[in-house]
Amino acid sequence: MSAPGRLITLEGGEGAGKTTHAQTICDWLTARGRRVLRTREPGGSPLAEAIRGVVLADWAEGVDAPTELLLIFAARAAHLHATVRPALAQGCDVVCDRFIDASWAYQGAGRGLPGASLMALQQLVLGDLKPNLTLIFDIAPELGLARARHRGDLNRFEAENVAFMQRVRQAYLDRADDDPQRCAVVDASQDLAQVAADLTQILETRL
C-alpha cells in the first residue's frame, strides 16, 4: 500500500496569484517523483463545481452570510468525498487552491460569522483532516483588488471593498501566526519570478 499523499493548500485574498503559482508547486512535486492532483475550492468535483456556480453568482435577492457559509461547506464535503480523500489514500499529493482557512478568513472575519459555527462545520466535514502545508499568498487589498479588476468579469468576492479584504488579509496572517508549523506566508506583491523563487525555497524547506 502506498504512503498517504500530502495536502498542500494555497490561500490568500483576491488577486494574490494563487492560481498562477499552483502550477509551480505541481511542477516542483512532479519533478521529485510525486503523483499530483491539482484542485480548487469551492469546486473540485462535479457536485462541488455546481455549488461553486451558485456561490459565485450575483443573485438579485442577495446571499446572506449563513447561506454562503453552508454552501461553501456543502461544496467542501462533496469535494473531500469525491476527490481529495480518495487521492490522498492512493498516495497522491493534492494541491488545492483555497481550503478551510478561506472559510475562517472570508466567512469568519470577512462576514463576521461566529467561530463556534465555523468550528462545528469544520469538525463535521473535515474531522481530523488538516493540510500538511498551507501557503498564504499575502498582498495589500488595494493591489490585489486592482489586479482582480484588471482581469475583468468579477465574481461576488472580487467585487468586495477594501475594508472587507483587509479583514480577510488580517485573518490569514493571524492564522499563520497561530500555526507556523503548518503555514508559510509568501509576499505576493513581488514580481512573478521572485514569488516563484520564494515559493520554491519554502517547498524545499518544508517538504
HELIX and SHEET records of a PDB file:
HELIX    1   1 LYS A   18  ALA A   31  1                                  14    
HELIX    2   2 PRO A   46  LEU A   56  1                                  11    
HELIX    3   3 ALA A   65  HIS A   79  1                                  15    
HELIX    4   4 LEU A   80  VAL A   84  3                                   5    
HELIX    5   5 ARG A   85  ALA A   89  1                                   5    
HELIX    6   6 ILE A  100  ALA A  102  1                                   3    
HELIX    7   7 SER A  103  GLY A  110  3                                   8    
HELIX    8   8 GLY A  115  LEU A  126  1                                  12    
HELIX    9   9 PRO A  141  ARG A  151  1                                  11    
HELIX   10  10 VAL A  162  ASP A  178  1                                  17    
HELIX   11  11 LEU A  192  ARG A  206  1                                  15    
SHEET    1   A 5 VAL A  36  ARG A  40  0                                        
SHEET    2   A 5 ASP A  93  ASP A  97  1                                        
SHEET    3   A 5 LEU A   7  GLY A  12  1                                        
SHEET    4   A 5 LEU A 133  ASP A 138  1                                        
SHEET    5   A 5 CYS A 183  ASP A 187  1                                        
END                                                                             
